[in-house]
């Protein structure tokens, strides 16, 4: 009986470590998933808006 209780205590420790790593990795993936796409969209939409404004302002009106 002692050997089975010792085995169960050893097998529970790696699961706890795995759960911590899984939580950290999952949290990192969630953070990247929620922040990276809006940052990329903002970057490219800001560049496109600036390019559009520069094109419009550099064109000379036709008389």
Helices and strands as residue ranges (DSSP letters): H 2-58
